Structures are given as C-alpha cells and as structure tokens.
Amino acid sequence: MLSFKMEPMDWRLRSLLLLNISLLYLNCLKTFPVLEEPVPGEEGLVAFGLIVAKIDISNGIISGLEESVPKDTHISSALGNTLRINLEDPGKEMKGNGNYRFSWVQKLQLGKSEEGVPKYFVVTRLPQNQSLVIDSASYTYTTTHTYTTVNKYGHLQTHTYTAVHSNSVPIEYDPLEKSKFSFSNPGGLEIRFIGNFVAHPKGPIISFGGPYTGTYALINLDSYLQDHPDLVSDLKNRFYGKEEINAKGAEIHFLKRFIKENRSRYWQDIAIKRLLRLDPKTKEAAIKAKIPIPSQDINQENPIREN
C-alpha cells in the first residue's frame, strides 16, 4: 500500500496525458461514467477484462466469443459462500455541462458507448482482507421465432420476432489453480488490474438447440494469445492496442482507457501515477515537456508481475 499523501496532479501533466490518450481513441463518448470518490486513501480499486466463449475449446481454439455483461456476473469469496457481489449496478445519473454523467456507487463498466472495445469491469468498496474470485460470467444471445396466423379473409400470414436472452455461466476452479485467479482489495491509493480473462465451457458441449448449461473454466488471455499467435490480430487490438501481449501491456492499455473514460479526478490521478510508473514512453513525453514528475510517480512499489 502506498503511504504518501495524495497531491493534486500538475495540470500540465494531466493535460498532456489526456491529450495523448485522446488521440489514441478518436470516437467521442456520449456518456461519461464516473466512479464515486471515496474518503482519500481509504479505498482501493480492482479492474479486469472478461469475455465468454459460448463454444467449447476445440484443439485449443476458443470460439463464439461474447462480451461478459454485468447481469449475473459475480465476484465471490474464494473460501466459500460468505460473500457474493453482483456486478450489475445502475448507478446514479446526473446531468452536467450538456452531457450525462454517471456517478457509480460501486461498479463501473467501461466501453459501453463504443463497438469493438473491451468492456472492463471496475469494482470498488470490496471487503478488506478477503480472497476473492470471479464467480460467474454472463452473456446475451438471441433466438428467432416464426409463427403463422390466418386473417379474416383466410390468408396465411407469417410473423417473425427475435428475443434477447441473458445466460449466466458458473465458473469452476481447479483447487490447485484457484490461487492463480484470486485477488483482494489492494487498499487505499491503489488500482489493481488483475488481467484479461476468457471464460469457456469446461467440458464438451452437448447441445439440444439451447445454450451450454454446464460449468465454465477461466483462462488468462495473455497466456492464451502467447500460445496461439495466429489468433492475435483482433483480440490484441481490443485488449492490448499497441502494447505487448503480457500483463504489463494489458494493464497499460486498460489504464489509458480508464483515464480517458472515467472522469473522476481522484481515480484519474491515481491511474496517471500508475501509468507513469509502468509506461516509459508516457513518462518520457512528460519529461520532454518539462513537466515536474513527483518522486512517488517513479516509485517501483508493487511492480507488475509478468506471466
């Protein structure tokens, strides 16, 4: 846990970083999600990316990928059913400066306004000193129904309608692997990005026309793409951008999106400090612009762990 006092970010550094990050993402958001700001220094934040493979892995290849949606996506205690947090949180809507802003009480899902970008989950107010895991994921699917009717003239009429459904998938962990996916509240002045994950069917799918109803397993996207370089293109662009396919690259890409999309000054400042520690290119740009960098920004506490 960092012990230094949170100081206001130099406006030149903030402006430079936001400008550079905005140039990477030219599509403007119509809504601005904002995490509620806690008492300074008393709360940490956990974030992760999560997608779901509706089809089982064949020869090591995942397919049928869908974004995990907040409905029926949960975090729970790693030691039992003493805690379960639903990641669907409508938040509180406020209007300001001609735009709608959302003050989220506990959870935030980035990327809701853009197609083809990862939709990260950002969670605050987690319990202290408790080991946690992603308990379940959820995705939507559609079904099409056709039926016929006879009008008063005796003519047959065909009608078709499409229904959208949500399917919750429980995630099961091998006891020997569970610790690899466990995480905890990092404490005040900390943002902990735990990684990008893919939930996939644990066993072969025996389908009778409906979605798979068995248990799912979790794999780390970094390791998966390193093992399957032929699948890199689309997933790399979404979850890593121009960064390397490893834990550090995944976190840098997340932080840039988080700084751009979440407009909370409190969390934005913490994310910028974290980004400066991880990304030499961003730090070099700040130095070239002769912007003073606080010494704590280059502190190597809690360095990212490579896979």
Secondary structure, 3 states (H helix, E strand, C coil): CCCCCCCCCCHHHHHHHHHHHHHHCCCCCCEEEEECCCCCCCCCEEEEEEEEEEEEEECCEEEEEEECCCCCCEEEECCCCCCEEECCCCCEEEEECCEEEEEECCEEECCCCCCCCCCEEEEECCCCCCCEEEEEEEEEEEEEEEEEEECCCCCEEEEEEEEEEEEEEEECCCCCCHHHHCECCCCCCCEEEEEEEEEEECCCCCCCCCCCCCCEEEEEHHHHHHHCHHHHHHHHHHHCCCCCCCHHHHHHHHHHHHHHHCCCHHHHHHHHHHHHHHCHHHHHHHHHCCCCCCHHHHCCCCCCCCC
